[in-house]
Amino acid sequence: MKKRIILCLSLCTSLLLAEEKTTENKETIVLEKIQVVSIVESENPLKIIADPKNPIQPIPASDGADFLKNIPGFSVKRKGGTDGDPILRGMSGSKLGIFSDGQEIYGGCGGRMDPPTAYIFPESYDSVVITKGPQTVLVGSGFSAGVVQFEKNPKYYSTPAYDIYSSFKQGSFGRSDQFIDVSGGGPLGYAQLIATRSHSDDYKDGRGDTVNSEYTRWNTSLTLGYTPTDDTTFEISGSKGDGEAKYADRTMDASKLLRENIALKIIKYNLAKNIDKVEMQVYRNYVDHIMDNYSLREPPISPMTGQKAYSAMNPDRTTIGGNLKVTTEIPSLLLTNITGIDFKEDEHTGRSAMMKTSAALADSTMLSASRQTDFDFSQMGFFNESTIDINEDNRIIAGIRLDKHEVTDKRTKLGMLIYNNPNYNKTEKDTLTSGFIRYEKDIPDYGLNTYIGFGHAERFADYWERTKYNLEGITNANKSDPNAITSQNTPEPEKTNQIDIGANWATGDFTTSISMFYSKVNDYILNRWFDENGNQMTVPYGMGTTTYTTVSNIDATIYGGELSASYNITNEYKIIGSLTHVIGKNDTDNKPLAQQPPLEGKLSVMYDDGKYSAGLLARFISKQDRYDIGAGSIVMNGVDKGETPGASIFSINGGYKYNKNVSLSFGVDNLFDKAYIEHLSNSNVSSATTFMAQERIYEPGRNVWFELKTKF
């Protein structure tokens, strides 16, 4: 591990020492500032660049998934008021890459209580870049759905200066957010301090029922940069955050959501004649997560003792990684090339205390126990992505990457800690390839930009998929024997082949974009939490039974796309609409693929004269009658349980710009207090004792909010 970090550091340092001082400025990204946005628009149907500091209805996001759900093609599995799991084109979990300032992050909970986006505070970033489909190899391994990059831009002050940005939000259900970003510096360096806090009480749905959803989250970060020349940056950053959250979809809540991060980044522009940019980064992310059934709720009564039973679990996760990228340009060949390596080491551990007689005893038992590693992952990837400009209007982009994966199964027990693990201490290795080629053509005379791309992605099974097992495979007649399980197969890597096609057209006051995809997935990794009747899967054990979940490989077909359009009626009035649809099929079992979102449309009418703004947003959700009861993704209780009705939801927003530094936004979400559910929402475990009888979690009812922003 240390050798890999030293290799990246020494290679980048040697390149920097060889450079001659240049005066060409750094790249800068300027994002258009819009007061209130109801639907995120895209000038490129394949890649979307959004500004996370812009308020987007519904109420501005508290975490990464909250922000993404407003972008066409995205859905979110709701489990409470925060920490939803994002889904792009019906694909979730490790099929979708989530990166924070170039770093791949994970959660700790085995049931996805804290997905990667739970640790993302959107306003802390300068831009969000979304690439749909397997159409880049520059970040991470095997992401078939796409990649989401929450990015920060390095600062540079040619003269001493400072910037202050702050926002303050208030809303229904006790929602209260505070955010401040202070930065400043001079020609030799800069500093940036960011602090954020978000809180909400339990919300009420459209029926007036209270949903277990209260949360409080905070995060602080400090970045220090050294800029010896205007094209050289050394940056070190650190952050720490924590919080707690209540969930409606499970019998435990998060009493601790600690994340600590430290990173070093080096960027050098114009290193040599054809070396345009060199980037190096190393980082360490640590997540310490506690979930229990007593800190934020009343513990259950044990049927065996008739007394309250206190239980707690404390997984943690350490991810150490890095990357090195070199961008070269050869003008004579009209070629831009990005070559690099990335790596990560990822260890997950856990400890617990179950069925104790008091909270104090559960805490002391758990915290005094030693942590036990269950899985230890490592990955190293080599990649190259090239752009060839055939001429001004035609280009080819192609990339390929090779990843070496390794995982060691450290679990000693399976099946509620009953059976010995036949894979204990076994190491699995694999070398996977991914790549794509895309042709882009611009037709300026018609205001048209088009593309067609072919992508291939191979994905190593993740931590959550490997924690599932198949107890049906027990061959020992005595299922009470700890050695009853003689073998356990692990999922084969997913292999996705996908075609992406799209176009963007602009003429006068009208613009539209369309992106479509067709994907064949071999060895699609499918989870099953319940049988096809919605009953828990069990095998006999002793005088009773023990439950289990399974993971299996199937072949699948997934296709669909997104359509968006906008029209400037006048200089002040604008109308925007979008339509998204995904169809998934389980080819192996000849049935619908589980956990696919329904057809959805959005329509927004906006007014903005530069000082005042107003908007109306209508969201139309079709019913979903394609499902596979009991099957789903790696998210606990995120499974199909039947048909979901459609819904129409209306919201309004407005804004007032006092001057260039101060603005106010406000909105009313779910204006008519509609009672509705999302098809991909998890089940509310408090509503019934059996899975099929449980309702899905209803969405928030009418929500009034405002946001005050200042910038100097």
Disulfide bonds with the S-S distance in Angstrom:
none
